[in-house]
Amino acid sequence: MEDRIISYGGQAVLEGVMMRGQKAFAIAMRAPDGTIALHEEKLGEIYRSKLAKIPFVRGVILLWDALGLGMRALTIAANTQTGEAEKLEGPVLYVTLGLALLFGIGLFFLLPAGLGSLSERFLGWSVWWSNLAEGVIRLALLVGYIWAIGFMPDVKRLFAYHGAEHKTINAYEAGAELTPDSVARYSLEHPRCGTAFLLTLVLLSILFFALLGPLPFFWRLVSRVVMIPILAGVAVEYIRWTANHLDSPVVRAMIKPNLALQSLTTREPDASMLEVAIASFQTMRQAEESVV
């Protein structure tokens, strides 16, 4: 089980699923003509380096690389749907990805920090209460944003592919046959989900930022950005630890909020979506075997 926990993860993309191992990743996408388009690549050496084995450090490094890998997978999937005529690449791609990253940092970190600081200035709240308010606002924005976008038709399909990804990995880890009928019986929830990581990151931010104490407005904003990699490293270790101790009733109780939030980011996939997720996983496994 330990090797499987370290090795395999995934991500939903536009009309498809990306599956990642330690040596390679694969993307399976339902093309406009109804066929399954496949893409596979060897992963960088960072995933097998000594740095990838150092607690906390590995979280920061691998998350940064995974962010780039995730963006690449999303771009490949989007280009598969639009075709060569509307292919997203070059400066337009980088500007789009950069703006998306800035939007996320601004909405979920800088805006709550600014509102928390205003509560000190205009409401006379203590630093502790303003930091708590900041954390609650950040949590509300995260849950509210996920809930709101879940009503969009394209996002609903994305969340269904997310469910297909979870079911496929759950079935594999249970040793089940990887067919749509078999995989469909498995859970939509998975303890290593990126949604679980996001919630853990937000909850950790409440504690960490409270420990920083009072800061001038400018440095308060700077600290929220600078602390993201540190919080991410701690969150990754927490997710890994809980995933390795699911036999403990205490740990199962601890991860219930993480699993509950996944009800917003997953939907029941249909058989064709499961077929895509299985194709992605099997292609990734075959690619892993061919990498020296």
N, C-alpha and C positions, 0 to 999 in steps of 0.2 A: 504493500500500500504506500509506503514512504516514497518509493521511486515514482509511482504514478502521481502522487501529490506534487512532487517537484517538477515532473516532466510535462504534464499536459494542462493546457488552458485553452481558452478560445475567446471569440468575440463575434457578435453578430455584425454583418455588414449589409449593404443594400442588396436584397434578394439573395442572401447567402450567408455563409459562416466561414470564419477563419479559425483554424486549429493550429496551435503552436506546441512544439515539443522542445527538446534541448538542442537538437541539431538542425531542425528544419521546421518550416511552417507551410501550410497549404490553405488555399482559399477555394471553396466550391461555390459557384453562383448559378442561379437559374437565369439563363440567357433569355433575351426577348423571344427567341424562336422556340423556347420550351426545353432546350437541352441543358445539361449541366456543364458549365465551363469550369475548367480546373486550372489553378495556378499554384506552383510550388517553388520554393526557394530555400537555399541553405541559410541558416541563421549565422549571425556574426559570432566570432570566437568569444565574445564577452560572456555569452551564456554558459560557456564551459571553462571559463577562466577561474583563477584562484579568488578573484574579487567577488565572483558570484557565489562564493561559499562563506564569505565573511558576514556575520549577522549585522543588520542595520545598514552597513555599507552596501550590501547586495541589493537591498530594497531600493535605494536611491538610484543606483546605476541601472539596474534592470528595469525599473519603472520608466526612467527616461528613455531607454532604448525601446521599451514596449510601447511608449507613447508614439514614437516615430514609426514603429512597426504597425501599430493600430491605424495610424493615419494613412500609411501606405496601403494597407488592406482596404480601407474605406475608399481610397482613390481608385484602386484597381477595380473594385466592385462597381463604383459609379461609372467608370469609363466603359465597363462591359455593357452597362445598360444604355449608355448614350451613343456609343460607337465612336469611330475615329473623327467624325465631323465635329463633335462637341466635346472632344477629349479634354479633360482638365489636367494641365501640366504646366511646367515652367513657372515664371513669376506669378501668374494668376493663382496657381496652386499654393505657392508658399505664402502669398499675401492672405489668401482665404484661411489657411491653417493658422497663420499668425494671429489674425483677427479673432478666430474662434477661441484660441488659447487666451488671448487678452480678455475676451468677453467672460470666459469662465472665471479667471482670476478676479476680475473686477466685480462680477456679480456675487460670487460666493465668498470672497475674502475681503476685498477693499470696501464694498458697500456696507456689509455688516460692521466692519471696524469703524467706518465713518459714523454710522448711526449710533454705535456704542459710545463713541467719543462725544457725540452731541448730547447723549443722555446725561453724561457727566456735567457738561457745561450748562445746559438749559434746565435740567430736572434736578440737578444737585445730587445725583446718585454717586455712591462710592465707586472706587475702581472695581471692587469685587462685583458689585451689582451691574455695572456697565459691561464688564467682561462676560458676565452670565447672559445679559441681554444680547450681546453680540453673538454669543454662541447659539442662543435660541433662534435669533433672526437667521443665522446661517443655516441652521437645521431646517427651519421653516421654508427658506428659499429653495433648498435642495429638494425637499419632499414636494413642495408646491410646483416646482419646475418640472420634475419627473411626472407628477400627476397630470399637469396641464398638457404637456406634449404627448402624453399617452392617448389623447383623443384624436390626434392627427392620423389619418389613414395610413400614411407611409410609415409612421413611427409604430403604429400597431403591428404592421407586418414585420418591422425590424425587431420588435419585442417578441414576436412569435418565433422568429429565427433564433433569438436569444434563448427562448425556451427549448428549442430544438437542440441547441448547443449543450445546454445543461443536461437534458435527457440523455444525449448521446454519451457524454462523459460519465454520467451516473451509471448508465448501463454497462459501459466498459469497465468501470471500477468495481462493479458487482459481478463481473465475469459473464455477463449475458451475451447472447447472440445479437450482433448489430444488424438487425433488420427493422424496418419501420414499425411493424406490429410489435416486436419485442421492446424496442426503445420507447415506444409510446406509453408503456406502462410505468415508466420511471418518473421521478419527481422533477418538477420545474425548478426546484430550489437546489442551490449548491453552495457549500460553505466558503468556497474560494472565489465567489463571484466578485466582479468589479463593483457591483452595487454595494456589497458588504464592505469592500475597501473604502468606498466613498463615505458611508455612514460612520465607519470607524475613524476615518480621518477627521470628520467634522466633530465627533464626540471628543476625540483627543485634543482638538484645537481649543475646546472650552477649558480644559485643564491646563494645557501648556500656556495659553495666552494669559490666563489668570495669574500664573506664576511669574509672569514678566513684570507685574505691578504697574504703577502709573508711568505713562510715557507721553511726551509731547505728540500732538496730532500727527505730524509728519513721520516721526519715528515709529508711531503706532502702525501706520500704514506700511512702512518699510518692513517692520518686523513680521507682519502677516505674510508677506511675500517670501522673505528670507527663510522663514520657518517651514514653508511648505515641504522642501526636501526632507527635513528632519522628521516632521510629522509623518510623511509618506513612508520613511524607513521604519518607523515604529509601527505604523499601521500594517505594513507588510509582514513584519515579524509576528504581530498579534494574529493575523489571519492564518499564517502558516502554523502557528502553535495550536490554535483552536482546531484547525483542520486535521492535525495529527493526534488530537485527544478527544475525538468525538465519542469514545466509549465512556467518557465521564459525564454523569448527569449534570454536574455543575457547569461544564463547558457547553453542553447542549442548551442549558438555560441561558448562558451568556450570549450565545449566538442567535437567540430567537429574534431580537430586533433586526439583525442583519437579514435573516431569512424572511421576516415579515415584509421588509422593504422591497424584496424581490418580487412580491406580488404586483408591484407597480411597474416593474421593468421586464416582466415575462408574460407571455400569453401562450395558450395551448396551440402548438403548431399542427398543421395538417400533415398528411402522409408525404406530400411532395417536399415539404420543408424538412422533415426528418430524413428523407432520402438525400437531400443536399448536405445536411449536417454529417450524416454517416459517410458520404463520399469525401467530404473534407477531412474527416478524422482518418479514414483509411488511406487516403492519399498522403497525409502527413506521416503516418506510420511507415508507409512504404519508402517515403523520402528519407526518413530517419535511418532506415536500414542501409540505404545506399551511400550515406555520408560516412566517410572514414574518420 
